[in-house]
């Protein structure tokens, strides 16, 4: 998805959009317990915390393709 699409989806879901580099736009949905969900146009991943995200250790993943 492009940056405009990411902004629209993020606003609809109550999250934030960001460009993670190389033209890859992601949406982040933060939860009250400190975990969060990241959505791309290929996958939805849940992470327990920022360190898990940095280490690419998703708790759950759903591939969209």
C-alpha positions, 0 to 999 in steps of 0.5 A, spaced: 500 500 500 502 507 498 502 512 504 495 515 502 492 508 503 496 507 509 494 513 512 486 512 510 486 505 513 490 507 520 485 513 521 479 508 520 482 503 525 485 508 530 492 507 529 498 510 526 501 509 519 509 510 517 514 508 512 518 503 515 523 504 509 524 502 502 517 504 500 514 499 505 508 503 509 505 499 515 500 501 520 501 500 527 495 499 532 497 499 539 493 496 545 493 498 552 497 492 555 503 494 551 502 489 545 501 492 538 499 489 531 502 491 525 499 491 518 502 491 511 499 489 505 502 482 506 501 480 513 498 482 520 502 481 526 501 481 533 507 483 537 508 483 545 512 489 545 517 493 541 523 489 543 519 483 540 518 487 533 525 489 533 527 482 533 521 480 528 518 475 533 511 476 532 506 472 537 501 471 532 501 472 524 496 472 519 498 472 511 494 476 507 496 472 500 
